[in-house]
Amino acid sequence: MTDDNNNNDSQPTSPPSRSGLRFKEMLSTILFGALGVQSNKARERDFNQGKLSHFIYFGLGFMLVFVLVIIGVVKLVLHFAGL
């Protein structure tokens, strides 16, 4: 008797499609994009699986955090400089 589970090798299995990027993937995309270094593989993944609204939200959030960190560093330097 043959096992039916072993006979479905004729059809290749494809990975299940995802509805978007995971948090870690999105964060790495934003950080590497800010630095200007992104692999072609990651760029293709972002265009195929990413959502524009997520890139906009993460980008604005990164920009806000970046500006606040810069302001904080400048205030800290000015404080220690006595100005």
N, CA and C atoms as a LAMMPS dump frame, in Angstrom:
ITEM: TIMESTEP
0
ITEM: NUMBER OF ATOMS
249
ITEM: BOX BOUNDS ff ff ff
-5.0000000000000000e+02 5.0000000000000000e+02
-5.0000000000000000e+02 5.0000000000000000e+02
-5.0000000000000000e+02 5.0000000000000000e+02
ITEM: ATOMS id mol type element x y z
1 1 1 N 0.841 -1.178 0
2 1 2 C 0 0 0
3 1 3 C 0.892 1.25 0
4 2 1 N 0.551 2.24 -0.799
5 2 2 C 1.35 3.465 -0.866
6 2 3 C 0.752 4.528 0.035
7 3 1 N 1.623 5.362 0.493
8 3 2 C 1.217 6.452 1.369
9 3 3 C 0.944 7.689 0.517
10 4 1 N -0.253 8.243 0.592
11 4 2 C -0.641 9.391 -0.225
12 4 3 C 0.11 10.65 0.148
13 5 1 N 0.614 10.752 1.378
14 5 2 C 1.32 11.946 1.811
15 5 3 C 2.646 12.11 1.099
16 6 1 N 3.245 11.012 0.63
17 6 2 C 4.533 11.092 -0.044
18 6 3 C 4.4 11.341 -1.533
19 7 1 N 3.22 11.286 -2.087
20 7 2 C 3.03 11.425 -3.525
21 7 3 C 2.772 12.857 -3.984
22 8 1 N 2.763 13.805 -3.12
23 8 2 C 2.501 15.179 -3.541
24 8 3 C 3.795 15.967 -3.696
25 9 1 N 4.869 15.293 -4.128
26 9 2 C 6.128 15.964 -4.395
27 9 3 C 6.136 16.661 -5.748
28 10 1 N 5.145 16.407 -6.585
29 10 2 C 5.123 16.989 -7.921
30 10 3 C 4.84 18.491 -7.884
31 11 1 N 4.214 18.99 -6.836
32 11 2 C 3.917 20.408 -6.733
33 11 3 C 4.86 21.039 -5.72
34 12 1 N 5.63 22.034 -6.15
35 12 2 C 6.533 22.692 -5.202
36 12 3 C 5.73 23.498 -4.187
37 13 1 N 6.196 23.47 -2.981
38 13 2 C 5.516 24.237 -1.939
39 13 3 C 6.154 25.611 -1.856
40 14 1 N 5.343 26.608 -1.79
41 14 2 C 5.84 27.973 -1.656
42 14 3 C 5.574 28.443 -0.232
43 15 1 N 6.451 29.323 0.252
44 15 2 C 6.218 29.83 1.603
45 15 3 C 4.934 30.632 1.649
46 16 1 N 4.233 30.616 2.763
47 16 2 C 2.997 31.38 2.849
48 16 3 C 3.273 32.869 2.719
49 17 1 N 2.399 33.548 1.998
50 17 2 C 2.588 34.986 1.828
51 17 3 C 2.214 35.707 3.117
52 18 1 N 3.018 36.714 3.422
53 18 2 C 2.761 37.487 4.631
54 18 3 C 2.073 38.776 4.257
55 19 1 N 1.362 39.323 5.19
56 19 2 C 0.608 40.539 4.906
57 19 3 C 1.421 41.792 5.17
58 20 1 N 2.666 41.671 5.575
59 20 2 C 3.482 42.843 5.834
60 20 3 C 4.791 42.445 6.47
61 21 1 N 5.596 43.447 6.737
62 21 2 C 6.887 43.214 7.358
63 21 3 C 6.736 43.142 8.872
64 22 1 N 7.615 42.368 9.478
65 22 2 C 7.622 42.315 10.944
66 22 3 C 8.275 43.583 11.48
67 23 1 N 8.122 43.816 12.786
68 23 2 C 8.644 45.031 13.414
69 23 3 C 10.157 45.136 13.221
70 24 1 N 10.869 44.03 13.432
71 24 2 C 12.324 44.045 13.302
72 24 3 C 12.752 44.37 11.874
73 25 1 N 12.054 43.828 10.893
74 25 2 C 12.372 44.104 9.496
75 25 3 C 12.1 45.566 9.154
76 26 1 N 11.011 46.089 9.649
77 26 2 C 10.665 47.482 9.377
78 26 3 C 11.683 48.425 10.03
79 27 1 N 12.074 48.111 11.265
80 27 2 C 13.049 48.943 11.964
81 27 3 C 14.39 48.93 11.247
82 28 1 N 14.833 47.754 10.811
83 28 2 C 16.111 47.689 10.102
84 28 3 C 16.026 48.43 8.775
85 29 1 N 14.899 48.362 8.105
86 29 2 C 14.723 49.085 6.844
87 29 3 C 14.845 50.587 7.063
88 30 1 N 14.201 51.093 8.104
89 30 2 C 14.249 52.531 8.386
90 30 3 C 15.66 52.965 8.772
91 31 1 N 16.328 52.185 9.632
92 31 2 C 17.675 52.556 10.072
93 31 3 C 18.682 52.492 8.929
94 32 1 N 18.657 51.414 8.151
95 32 2 C 19.582 51.307 7.025
96 32 3 C 19.251 52.336 5.949
97 33 1 N 17.986 52.657 5.791
98 33 2 C 17.601 53.697 4.846
99 33 3 C 18.103 55.069 5.269
100 34 1 N 18.089 55.331 6.559
101 34 2 C 18.603 56.607 7.064
102 34 3 C 20.107 56.715 6.846
103 35 1 N 20.796 55.583 6.939
104 35 2 C 22.242 55.578 6.702
105 35 3 C 22.581 55.544 5.211
106 36 1 N 21.618 55.17 4.39
107 36 2 C 21.837 55.106 2.956
108 36 3 C 22.436 53.801 2.484
109 37 1 N 22.395 52.769 3.319
110 37 2 C 22.928 51.46 2.924
111 37 3 C 21.817 50.43 3.056
112 38 1 N 21.383 49.912 1.937
113 38 2 C 20.309 48.919 1.933
114 38 3 C 20.621 47.921 0.835
115 39 1 N 20.511 46.655 1.143
116 39 2 C 20.783 45.636 0.131
117 39 3 C 19.634 45.58 -0.881
118 40 1 N 19.954 45.099 -2.057
119 40 2 C 18.94 44.984 -3.099
120 40 3 C 17.857 43.991 -2.678
121 41 1 N 18.266 42.928 -1.987
122 41 2 C 17.309 41.922 -1.515
123 41 3 C 16.304 42.55 -0.536
124 42 1 N 16.805 43.372 0.384
125 42 2 C 15.924 44.019 1.357
126 42 3 C 15.016 45.035 0.672
127 43 1 N 15.551 45.736 -0.322
128 43 2 C 14.742 46.717 -1.042
129 43 3 C 13.592 46.032 -1.774
130 44 1 N 13.879 44.915 -2.425
131 44 2 C 12.821 44.175 -3.121
132 44 3 C 11.789 43.638 -2.138
133 45 1 N 12.246 43.151 -0.987
134 45 2 C 11.325 42.653 0.04
135 45 3 C 10.412 43.781 0.517
136 46 1 N 10.986 44.951 0.733
137 46 2 C 10.202 46.088 1.217
138 46 3 C 9.128 46.499 0.215
139 47 1 N 9.48 46.534 -1.075
140 47 2 C 8.502 46.928 -2.082
141 47 3 C 7.431 45.87 -2.28
142 48 1 N 7.778 44.608 -2.083
143 48 2 C 6.802 43.54 -2.287
144 48 3 C 5.889 43.321 -1.088
145 49 1 N 6.418 43.464 0.12
146 49 2 C 5.644 43.115 1.309
147 49 3 C 5.27 44.313 2.179
148 50 1 N 5.984 45.406 2.035
149 50 2 C 5.75 46.548 2.911
150 50 3 C 4.53 47.36 2.524
151 51 1 N 4.03 48.096 3.48
152 51 2 C 2.896 48.999 3.247
153 51 3 C 3.387 50.434 3.383
154 52 1 N 2.956 51.28 2.473
155 52 2 C 3.41 52.664 2.448
156 52 3 C 3.117 53.376 3.765
157 53 1 N 1.943 53.15 4.323
158 53 2 C 1.58 53.834 5.569
159 53 3 C 2.527 53.454 6.706
160 54 1 N 2.975 52.204 6.749
161 54 2 C 3.908 51.788 7.795
162 54 3 C 5.252 52.484 7.632
163 55 1 N 5.719 52.612 6.386
164 55 2 C 6.982 53.314 6.155
165 55 3 C 6.874 54.779 6.559
166 56 1 N 5.738 55.387 6.286
167 56 2 C 5.549 56.795 6.645
168 56 3 C 5.546 56.96 8.163
169 57 1 N 4.794 56.11 8.872
170 57 2 C 4.734 56.208 10.334
171 57 3 C 6.088 55.946 10.978
172 58 1 N 6.767 54.897 10.547
173 58 2 C 8.074 54.583 11.11
174 58 3 C 9.086 55.668 10.77
175 59 1 N 9.032 56.194 9.549
176 59 2 C 9.948 57.253 9.145
177 59 3 C 9.747 58.523 9.954
178 60 1 N 8.49 58.91 10.159
179 60 2 C 8.21 60.101 10.969
180 60 3 C 8.614 59.883 12.423
181 61 1 N 8.362 58.685 12.932
182 61 2 C 8.774 58.371 14.302
183 61 3 C 10.282 58.407 14.454
184 62 1 N 10.999 57.845 13.497
185 62 2 C 12.466 57.876 13.544
186 62 3 C 12.966 59.307 13.484
187 63 1 N 12.379 60.114 12.599
188 63 2 C 12.802 61.499 12.472
189 63 3 C 12.577 62.261 13.775
190 64 1 N 11.427 62.032 14.409
191 64 2 C 11.128 62.706 15.667
192 64 3 C 12.123 62.313 16.758
193 65 1 N 12.398 61.026 16.882
194 65 2 C 13.364 60.557 17.892
195 65 3 C 14.751 61.109 17.584
196 66 1 N 15.151 61.112 16.324
197 66 2 C 16.461 61.613 15.935
198 66 3 C 16.615 63.087 16.298
199 67 1 N 15.61 63.897 15.976
200 67 2 C 15.672 65.33 16.28
201 67 3 C 15.702 65.553 17.791
202 68 1 N 14.91 64.804 18.55
203 68 2 C 14.915 64.955 19.999
204 68 3 C 16.262 64.563 20.608
205 69 1 N 16.887 63.533 20.076
206 69 2 C 18.216 63.129 20.569
207 69 3 C 19.243 64.214 20.269
208 70 1 N 19.203 64.776 19.08
209 70 2 C 20.139 65.849 18.719
210 70 3 C 19.93 67.06 19.623
211 71 1 N 18.694 67.439 19.857
212 71 2 C 18.407 68.565 20.749
213 71 3 C 18.918 68.268 22.159
214 72 1 N 18.698 67.052 22.637
215 72 2 C 19.175 66.669 23.96
216 72 3 C 20.692 66.708 24.074
217 73 1 N 21.381 66.237 23.045
218 73 2 C 22.853 66.26 23.065
219 73 3 C 23.355 67.696 23.055
220 74 1 N 22.765 68.559 22.246
221 74 2 C 23.184 69.955 22.192
222 74 3 C 22.95 70.632 23.542
223 75 1 N 21.796 70.392 24.159
224 75 2 C 21.527 70.998 25.472
225 75 3 C 22.488 70.483 26.528
226 76 1 N 22.832 69.184 26.457
227 76 2 C 23.781 68.614 27.406
228 76 3 C 25.168 69.226 27.228
229 77 1 N 25.613 69.404 26.016
230 77 2 C 26.931 70.002 25.745
231 77 3 C 26.944 71.455 26.201
232 78 1 N 25.87 72.181 25.912
233 78 2 C 25.802 73.576 26.348
234 78 3 C 25.772 73.692 27.862
235 79 1 N 25.119 72.758 28.533
236 79 2 C 25.064 72.758 29.997
237 79 3 C 26.455 72.552 30.584
238 80 1 N 27.189 71.585 30.054
239 80 2 C 28.529 71.318 30.57
240 80 3 C 29.529 72.379 30.162
241 81 1 N 29.251 73.128 29.095
242 81 2 C 30.11 74.209 28.675
243 81 3 C 29.855 75.472 29.483
244 82 1 N 28.781 75.483 30.27
245 82 2 C 28.466 76.641 31.098
246 82 3 C 27.769 77.743 30.348
247 83 1 N 27.167 77.435 29.238
248 83 2 C 26.467 78.477 28.465
249 83 3 C 24.994 78.466 28.715
